Amino acid sequence: MSADPRRVQYRVVFGKKDEAVDGPDDADVVITVPVADAALDPSVAFMQGKLKAAGHTGVLFEVLRNGEAAAVISRLASRP
């Protein structure tokens, strides 16, 4: 199964009501990580409970495995 990028929403939290978001509101899985933990490998952050995910775990594991999650989280965390 290949993850469809439109099925994942990424959220990097900078503060209360301050998030960088990428992906549709009707995503199969929503991945949320605080900016302080965004530099961690997403798989490690997930295992440590720092990266939260809600929704379809199969899609989550696919984007963790193929590197998509790391790329998108890194991009969102480095916002100007």
Biopython code that builds the backbone (N, CA, C, O; Angstrom):
import numpy as np
from Bio.PDB.StructureBuilder import StructureBuilder

atoms = [
    (1, "MET", "N", (0.848, -1.187, 0.000)),
    (1, "MET", "CA", (0.000, 0.000, 0.000)),
    (1, "MET", "C", (0.884, 1.237, 0.000)),
    (1, "MET", "O", (1.793, 1.359, 0.821)),
    (2, "SER", "N", (0.624, 2.127, -0.896)),
    (2, "SER", "CA", (1.369, 3.373, -0.952)),
    (2, "SER", "C", (0.501, 4.483, -0.376)),
    (2, "SER", "O", (-0.681, 4.596, -0.700)),
    (3, "ALA", "N", (1.099, 5.295, 0.478)),
    (3, "ALA", "CA", (0.327, 6.350, 1.132)),
    (3, "ALA", "C", (0.047, 7.474, 0.143)),
    (3, "ALA", "O", (0.957, 7.977, -0.516)),
    (4, "ASP", "N", (-1.193, 7.853, 0.050)),
    (4, "ASP", "CA", (-1.610, 8.977, -0.761)),
    (4, "ASP", "C", (-1.379, 10.236, 0.071)),
    (4, "ASP", "O", (-1.968, 10.363, 1.145)),
    (5, "PRO", "N", (-0.545, 11.171, -0.386)),
    (5, "PRO", "CA", (-0.226, 12.342, 0.426)),
    (5, "PRO", "C", (-1.445, 13.165, 0.818)),
    (5, "PRO", "O", (-1.401, 13.907, 1.799)),
    (6, "ARG", "N", (-2.538, 13.040, 0.060)),
    (6, "ARG", "CA", (-3.739, 13.789, 0.405)),
    (6, "ARG", "C", (-4.458, 13.176, 1.604)),
    (6, "ARG", "O", (-5.409, 13.762, 2.122)),
    (7, "ARG", "N", (-4.014, 12.005, 2.046)),
    (7, "ARG", "CA", (-4.677, 11.315, 3.149)),
    (7, "ARG", "C", (-4.030, 11.602, 4.493)),
    (7, "ARG", "O", (-4.472, 11.077, 5.515)),
    (8, "VAL", "N", (-2.990, 12.428, 4.508)),
    (8, "VAL", "CA", (-2.266, 12.703, 5.750)),
    (8, "VAL", "C", (-2.244, 14.207, 6.004)),
    (8, "VAL", "O", (-1.969, 14.998, 5.101)),
    (9, "GLN", "N", (-2.540, 14.590, 7.249)),
    (9, "GLN", "CA", (-2.397, 15.989, 7.648)),
    (9, "GLN", "C", (-1.300, 16.054, 8.706)),
    (9, "GLN", "O", (-1.305, 15.290, 9.671)),
    (10, "TYR", "N", (-0.370, 16.967, 8.511)),
    (10, "TYR", "CA", (0.738, 17.166, 9.450)),
    (10, "TYR", "C", (0.512, 18.472, 10.186)),
    (10, "TYR", "O", (0.094, 19.465, 9.591)),
    (11, "ARG", "N", (0.794, 18.468, 11.502)),
    (11, "ARG", "CA", (0.676, 19.679, 12.312)),
    (11, "ARG", "C", (1.926, 19.800, 13.175)),
    (11, "ARG", "O", (2.240, 18.899, 13.953)),
    (12, "VAL", "N", (2.635, 20.912, 13.034)),
    (12, "VAL", "CA", (3.768, 21.213, 13.903)),
    (12, "VAL", "C", (3.315, 22.356, 14.800)),
    (12, "VAL", "O", (2.952, 23.432, 14.325)),
    (13, "VAL", "N", (3.344, 22.103, 16.107)),
    (13, "VAL", "CA", (2.801, 23.047, 17.084)),
    (13, "VAL", "C", (3.913, 23.960, 17.599)),
    (13, "VAL", "O", (4.911, 23.498, 18.152)),
    (14, "PHE", "N", (3.718, 25.270, 17.406)),
    (14, "PHE", "CA", (4.672, 26.276, 17.880)),
    (14, "PHE", "C", (4.237, 26.857, 19.218)),
    (14, "PHE", "O", (5.074, 27.302, 20.003)),
    (15, "GLY", "N", (2.964, 26.857, 19.477)),
    (15, "GLY", "CA", (2.424, 27.399, 20.725)),
    (15, "GLY", "C", (0.921, 27.244, 20.713)),
    (15, "GLY", "O", (0.346, 26.692, 19.775)),
    (16, "LYS", "N", (0.297, 27.731, 21.755)),
    (16, "LYS", "CA", (-1.156, 27.630, 21.841)),
    (16, "LYS", "C", (-1.796, 28.346, 20.654)),
    (16, "LYS", "O", (-1.543, 29.529, 20.424)),
    (17, "LYS", "N", (-2.609, 27.637, 19.918)),
    (17, "LYS", "CA", (-3.292, 28.158, 18.725)),
    (17, "LYS", "C", (-2.313, 28.648, 17.658)),
    (17, "LYS", "O", (-2.661, 29.513, 16.854)),
    (18, "ASP", "N", (-1.104, 28.112, 17.640)),
    (18, "ASP", "CA", (-0.093, 28.475, 16.641)),
    (18, "ASP", "C", (0.501, 27.197, 16.074)),
    (18, "ASP", "O", (1.400, 26.597, 16.664)),
    (19, "GLU", "N", (-0.020, 26.786, 14.910)),
    (19, "GLU", "CA", (0.425, 25.547, 14.273)),
    (19, "GLU", "C", (0.691, 25.783, 12.797)),
    (19, "GLU", "O", (0.016, 26.581, 12.147)),
    (20, "ALA", "N", (1.688, 25.074, 12.280)),
    (20, "ALA", "CA", (1.892, 25.013, 10.837)),
    (20, "ALA", "C", (1.224, 23.720, 10.387)),
    (20, "ALA", "O", (1.503, 22.653, 10.932)),
    (21, "VAL", "N", (0.337, 23.812, 9.390)),
    (21, "VAL", "CA", (-0.463, 22.663, 8.970)),
    (21, "VAL", "C", (-0.261, 22.402, 7.485)),
    (21, "VAL", "O", (-0.201, 23.333, 6.681)),
    (22, "ASP", "N", (-0.157, 21.131, 7.133)),
    (22, "ASP", "CA", (-0.058, 20.713, 5.744)),
    (22, "ASP", "C", (-0.936, 19.480, 5.581)),
    (22, "ASP", "O", (-0.752, 18.487, 6.284)),
    (23, "GLY", "N", (-1.873, 19.540, 4.673)),
    (23, "GLY", "CA", (-2.733, 18.392, 4.409)),
    (23, "GLY", "C", (-4.198, 18.740, 4.575)),
    (23, "GLY", "O", (-4.539, 19.788, 5.124)),
    (24, "PRO", "N", (-5.070, 17.853, 4.095)),
    (24, "PRO", "CA", (-6.507, 18.122, 4.103)),
    (24, "PRO", "C", (-7.146, 17.933, 5.473)),
    (24, "PRO", "O", (-6.651, 17.173, 6.306)),
    (25, "ASP", "N", (-8.244, 18.632, 5.689)),
    (25, "ASP", "CA", (-8.978, 18.503, 6.946)),
    (25, "ASP", "C", (-9.650, 17.135, 7.085)),
    (25, "ASP", "O", (-9.934, 16.698, 8.201)),
    (26, "ASP", "N", (-9.906, 16.457, 5.963)),
    (26, "ASP", "CA", (-10.559, 15.148, 6.016)),
    (26, "ASP", "C", (-9.554, 13.999, 5.865)),
    (26, "ASP", "O", (-9.887, 12.937, 5.338)),
    (27, "ALA", "N", (-8.330, 14.223, 6.332)),
    (27, "ALA", "CA", (-7.258, 13.232, 6.195)),
    (27, "ALA", "C", (-7.575, 11.941, 6.963)),
    (27, "ALA", "O", (-8.319, 11.952, 7.943)),
    (28, "ASP", "N", (-6.991, 10.828, 6.493)),
    (28, "ASP", "CA", (-7.147, 9.540, 7.172)),
    (28, "ASP", "C", (-6.359, 9.501, 8.474)),
    (28, "ASP", "O", (-6.736, 8.800, 9.413)),
    (29, "VAL", "N", (-5.265, 10.255, 8.529)),
    (29, "VAL", "CA", (-4.451, 10.303, 9.741)),
    (29, "VAL", "C", (-3.950, 11.732, 9.937)),
    (29, "VAL", "O", (-3.567, 12.403, 8.979)),
    (30, "VAL", "N", (-3.957, 12.185, 11.184)),
    (30, "VAL", "CA", (-3.445, 13.514, 11.536)),
    (30, "VAL", "C", (-2.248, 13.306, 12.458)),
    (30, "VAL", "O", (-2.364, 12.692, 13.519)),
    (31, "ILE", "N", (-1.094, 13.828, 12.036)),
    (31, "ILE", "CA", (0.155, 13.686, 12.779)),
    (31, "ILE", "C", (0.487, 15.040, 13.392)),
    (31, "ILE", "O", (0.561, 16.049, 12.690)),
    (32, "THR", "N", (0.687, 15.054, 14.714)),
    (32, "THR", "CA", (0.963, 16.299, 15.434)),
    (32, "THR", "C", (2.246, 16.138, 16.239)),
    (32, "THR", "O", (2.436, 15.139, 16.933)),
    (33, "VAL", "N", (3.129, 17.138, 16.136)),
    (33, "VAL", "CA", (4.379, 17.102, 16.887)),
    (33, "VAL", "C", (4.729, 18.531, 17.330)),
    (33, "VAL", "O", (4.578, 19.471, 16.550)),
    (34, "PRO", "N", (5.195, 18.699, 18.573)),
    (34, "PRO", "CA", (5.654, 20.023, 19.005)),
    (34, "PRO", "C", (6.929, 20.409, 18.249)),
    (34, "PRO", "O", (7.735, 19.540, 17.918)),
    (35, "VAL", "N", (7.115, 21.691, 17.977)),
    (35, "VAL", "CA", (8.291, 22.136, 17.235)),
    (35, "VAL", "C", (9.583, 21.733, 17.949)),
    (35, "VAL", "O", (10.592, 21.479, 17.290)),
    (36, "ALA", "N", (9.570, 21.672, 19.276)),
    (36, "ALA", "CA", (10.766, 21.294, 20.037)),
    (36, "ALA", "C", (11.206, 19.864, 19.732)),
    (36, "ALA", "O", (12.380, 19.529, 19.891)),
    (37, "ASP", "N", (10.272, 19.022, 19.296)),
    (37, "ASP", "CA", (10.587, 17.624, 18.993)),
    (37, "ASP", "C", (10.622, 17.342, 17.495)),
    (37, "ASP", "O", (10.797, 16.194, 17.087)),
    (38, "ALA", "N", (10.460, 18.365, 16.678)),
    (38, "ALA", "CA", (10.385, 18.175, 15.229)),
    (38, "ALA", "C", (11.704, 17.707, 14.621)),
    (38, "ALA", "O", (11.701, 17.108, 13.546)),
    (39, "ALA", "N", (12.831, 17.966, 15.287)),
    (39, "ALA", "CA", (14.130, 17.551, 14.752)),
    (39, "ALA", "C", (14.402, 16.064, 14.988)),
    (39, "ALA", "O", (15.297, 15.488, 14.370)),
    (40, "LEU", "N", (13.636, 15.451, 15.875)),
    (40, "LEU", "CA", (13.810, 14.015, 16.117)),
    (40, "LEU", "C", (13.363, 13.219, 14.898)),
    (40, "LEU", "O", (12.538, 13.683, 14.110)),
    (41, "ASP", "N", (13.916, 12.010, 14.748)),
    (41, "ASP", "CA", (13.402, 11.099, 13.731)),
    (41, "ASP", "C", (11.933, 10.848, 14.082)),
    (41, "ASP", "O", (11.637, 10.505, 15.226)),
    (42, "PRO", "N", (11.007, 11.008, 13.134)),
    (42, "PRO", "CA", (9.589, 10.852, 13.458)),
    (42, "PRO", "C", (9.238, 9.491, 14.070)),
    (42, "PRO", "O", (8.354, 9.416, 14.923)),
    (43, "SER", "N", (9.905, 8.430, 13.655)),
    (43, "SER", "CA", (9.632, 7.109, 14.234)),
    (43, "SER", "C", (10.023, 7.080, 15.702)),
    (43, "SER", "O", (9.304, 6.521, 16.530)),
    (44, "VAL", "N", (11.162, 7.682, 16.024)),
    (44, "VAL", "CA", (11.628, 7.743, 17.412)),
    (44, "VAL", "C", (10.676, 8.621, 18.230)),
    (44, "VAL", "O", (10.297, 8.260, 19.344)),
    (45, "ALA", "N", (10.293, 9.765, 17.676)),
    (45, "ALA", "CA", (9.372, 10.664, 18.374)),
    (45, "ALA", "C", (8.041, 9.962, 18.649)),
    (45, "ALA", "O", (7.446, 10.154, 19.709)),
    (46, "PHE", "N", (7.574, 9.151, 17.699)),
    (46, "PHE", "CA", (6.326, 8.417, 17.899)),
    (46, "PHE", "C", (6.475, 7.403, 19.029)),
    (46, "PHE", "O", (5.602, 7.292, 19.890)),
    (47, "MET", "N", (7.587, 6.662, 19.023)),
    (47, "MET", "CA", (7.804, 5.649, 20.057)),
    (47, "MET", "C", (7.965, 6.289, 21.444)),
    (47, "MET", "O", (7.619, 5.674, 22.452)),
    (48, "GLN", "N", (8.486, 7.510, 21.497)),
    (48, "GLN", "CA", (8.658, 8.221, 22.766)),
    (48, "GLN", "C", (7.396, 8.964, 23.194)),
    (48, "GLN", "O", (7.361, 9.564, 24.268)),
    (49, "GLY", "N", (6.370, 8.925, 22.362)),
    (49, "GLY", "CA", (5.119, 9.599, 22.694)),
    (49, "GLY", "C", (5.130, 11.090, 22.427)),
    (49, "GLY", "O", (4.226, 11.800, 22.871)),
    (50, "LYS", "N", (6.128, 11.582, 21.714)),
    (50, "LYS", "CA", (6.224, 13.014, 21.424)),
    (50, "LYS", "C", (5.497, 13.374, 20.137)),
    (50, "LYS", "O", (4.997, 14.490, 19.997)),
    (51, "LEU", "N", (5.436, 12.441, 19.199)),
    (51, "LEU", "CA", (4.672, 12.613, 17.972)),
    (51, "LEU", "C", (3.353, 11.880, 18.187)),
    (51, "LEU", "O", (3.332, 10.686, 18.485)),
    (52, "LYS", "N", (2.265, 12.606, 18.034)),
    (52, "LYS", "CA", (0.932, 12.026, 18.227)),
    (52, "LYS", "C", (0.284, 11.805, 16.874)),
    (52, "LYS", "O", (0.489, 12.576, 15.936)),
    (53, "ALA", "N", (-0.493, 10.751, 16.786)),
    (53, "ALA", "CA", (-1.205, 10.467, 15.546)),
    (53, "ALA", "C", (-2.623, 10.033, 15.868)),
    (53, "ALA", "O", (-2.860, 9.285, 16.817)),
    (54, "ALA", "N", (-3.559, 10.510, 15.068)),
    (54, "ALA", "CA", (-4.955, 10.114, 15.210)),
    (54, "ALA", "C", (-5.432, 9.632, 13.852)),
    (54, "ALA", "O", (-5.292, 10.332, 12.849)),
    (55, "GLY", "N", (-5.995, 8.438, 13.827)),
    (55, "GLY", "CA", (-6.530, 7.925, 12.575)),
    (55, "GLY", "C", (-5.921, 6.594, 12.184)),
    (55, "GLY", "O", (-5.555, 5.791, 13.041)),
    (56, "HIS", "N", (-5.815, 6.369, 10.902)),
    (56, "HIS", "CA", (-5.411, 5.102, 10.309)),
    (56, "HIS", "C", (-3.923, 4.823, 10.539)),
    (56, "HIS", "O", (-3.072, 5.502, 9.965)),
    (57, "THR", "N", (-3.607, 3.834, 11.371)),
    (57, "THR", "CA", (-2.201, 3.568, 11.703)),
    (57, "THR", "C", (-1.419, 2.995, 10.524)),
    (57, "THR", "O", (-0.204, 3.179, 10.454)),
    (58, "GLY", "N", (-2.075, 2.317, 9.608)),
    (58, "GLY", "CA", (-1.375, 1.797, 8.431)),
    (58, "GLY", "C", (-0.779, 2.928, 7.603)),
    (58, "GLY", "O", (0.357, 2.836, 7.139)),
    (59, "VAL", "N", (-1.551, 3.991, 7.422)),
    (59, "VAL", "CA", (-1.069, 5.162, 6.685)),
    (59, "VAL", "C", (0.068, 5.826, 7.461)),
    (59, "VAL", "O", (1.066, 6.242, 6.872)),
    (60, "LEU", "N", (-0.085, 5.923, 8.777)),
    (60, "LEU", "CA", (0.973, 6.499, 9.618)),
    (60, "LEU", "C", (2.287, 5.748, 9.432)),
    (60, "LEU", "O", (3.320, 6.366, 9.174)),
    (61, "PHE", "N", (2.259, 4.433, 9.558)),
    (61, "PHE", "CA", (3.487, 3.648, 9.456)),
    (61, "PHE", "C", (4.096, 3.733, 8.064)),
    (61, "PHE", "O", (5.318, 3.677, 7.924)),
    (62, "GLU", "N", (3.273, 3.868, 7.040)),
    (62, "GLU", "CA", (3.790, 4.002, 5.675)),
    (62, "GLU", "C", (4.574, 5.309, 5.520)),
    (62, "GLU", "O", (5.670, 5.301, 4.959)),
    (63, "VAL", "N", (4.029, 6.436, 6.008)),
    (63, "VAL", "CA", (4.744, 7.713, 5.847)),
    (63, "VAL", "C", (5.959, 7.805, 6.760)),
    (63, "VAL", "O", (6.912, 8.519, 6.448)),
    (64, "LEU", "N", (5.938, 7.091, 7.887)),
    (64, "LEU", "CA", (7.138, 7.028, 8.728)),
    (64, "LEU", "C", (8.230, 6.236, 8.008)),
    (64, "LEU", "O", (9.400, 6.619, 8.026)),
    (65, "ARG", "N", (7.838, 5.133, 7.376)),
    (65, "ARG", "CA", (8.801, 4.254, 6.716)),
    (65, "ARG", "C", (9.405, 4.898, 5.461)),
    (65, "ARG", "O", (10.612, 4.808, 5.237)),
    (66, "ASN", "N", (8.572, 5.540, 4.653)),
    (66, "ASN", "CA", (9.067, 6.053, 3.372)),
    (66, "ASN", "C", (9.735, 7.425, 3.461)),
    (66, "ASN", "O", (10.211, 7.939, 2.449)),
    (67, "GLY", "N", (9.780, 8.022, 4.646)),
    (67, "GLY", "CA", (10.483, 9.291, 4.821)),
    (67, "GLY", "C", (9.645, 10.532, 4.579)),
    (67, "GLY", "O", (10.115, 11.650, 4.789)),
    (68, "GLU", "N", (8.407, 10.346, 4.137)),
    (68, "GLU", "CA", (7.551, 11.502, 3.865)),
    (68, "GLU", "C", (7.318, 12.332, 5.125)),
    (68, "GLU", "O", (7.380, 13.561, 5.084)),
    (69, "ALA", "N", (7.051, 11.658, 6.242)),
    (69, "ALA", "CA", (6.773, 12.371, 7.491)),
    (69, "ALA", "C", (7.954, 13.244, 7.898)),
    (69, "ALA", "O", (7.767, 14.398, 8.283)),
    (70, "ALA", "N", (9.162, 12.704, 7.816)),
    (70, "ALA", "CA", (10.355, 13.466, 8.194)),
    (70, "ALA", "C", (10.503, 14.714, 7.329)),
    (70, "ALA", "O", (10.810, 15.793, 7.836)),
    (71, "ALA", "N", (10.287, 14.565, 6.027)),
    (71, "ALA", "CA", (10.449, 15.687, 5.106)),
    (71, "ALA", "C", (9.419, 16.787, 5.371)),
    (71, "ALA", "O", (9.771, 17.966, 5.426)),
    (72, "VAL", "N", (8.171, 16.412, 5.532)),
    (72, "VAL", "CA", (7.121, 17.412, 5.731)),
    (72, "VAL", "C", (7.256, 18.086, 7.094)),
    (72, "VAL", "O", (7.110, 19.305, 7.194)),
    (73, "ILE", "N", (7.533, 17.317, 8.139)),
    (73, "ILE", "CA", (7.687, 17.888, 9.478)),
    (73, "ILE", "C", (8.865, 18.860, 9.504)),
    (73, "ILE", "O", (8.768, 19.940, 10.087)),
    (74, "SER", "N", (9.961, 18.482, 8.882)),
    (74, "SER", "CA", (11.130, 19.362, 8.828)),
    (74, "SER", "C", (10.803, 20.676, 8.122)),
    (74, "SER", "O", (11.192, 21.749, 8.580)),
    (75, "ARG", "N", (10.082, 20.581, 7.000)),
    (75, "ARG", "CA", (9.699, 21.775, 6.245)),
    (75, "ARG", "C", (8.786, 22.676, 7.071)),
    (75, "ARG", "O", (8.986, 23.891, 7.107)),
    (76, "LEU", "N", (7.790, 22.096, 7.733)),
    (76, "LEU", "CA", (6.864, 22.887, 8.536)),
    (76, "LEU", "C", (7.551, 23.517, 9.746)),
    (76, "LEU", "O", (7.229, 24.643, 10.123)),
    (77, "ALA", "N", (8.495, 22.798, 10.356)),
    (77, "ALA", "CA", (9.176, 23.300, 11.551)),
    (77, "ALA", "C", (10.109, 24.460, 11.227)),
    (77, "ALA", "O", (10.425, 25.259, 12.108)),
    (78, "SER", "N", (10.551, 24.563, 9.984)),
    (78, "SER", "CA", (11.495, 25.624, 9.621)),
    (78, "SER", "C", (10.795, 26.816, 8.988)),
    (78, "SER", "O", (11.390, 27.545, 8.195)),
    (79, "ARG", "N", (9.541, 27.009, 9.338)),
    (79, "ARG", "CA", (8.804, 28.143, 8.761)),
    (79, "ARG", "C", (9.465, 29.456, 9.190)),
    (79, "ARG", "O", (10.060, 29.538, 10.265)),
    (80, "PRO", "N", (9.356, 30.476, 8.342)),
    (80, "PRO", "CA", (9.977, 31.766, 8.664)),
    (80, "PRO", "C", (9.330, 32.451, 9.855)),
    (80, "PRO", "O", (9.748, 33.543, 10.241)),
]
sb = StructureBuilder()
sb.init_structure("model")
sb.init_model(0)
sb.init_chain("A")
sb.init_seg("    ")
for serial, (resi, resn, name, xyz) in enumerate(atoms, 1):
    if name == "N":
        sb.init_residue(resn, " ", resi, " ")
    sb.init_atom(name, np.array(xyz, "f"), 0.0, 1.0, " ", f" {name:<3s}", serial, name[0])
structure = sb.get_structure()
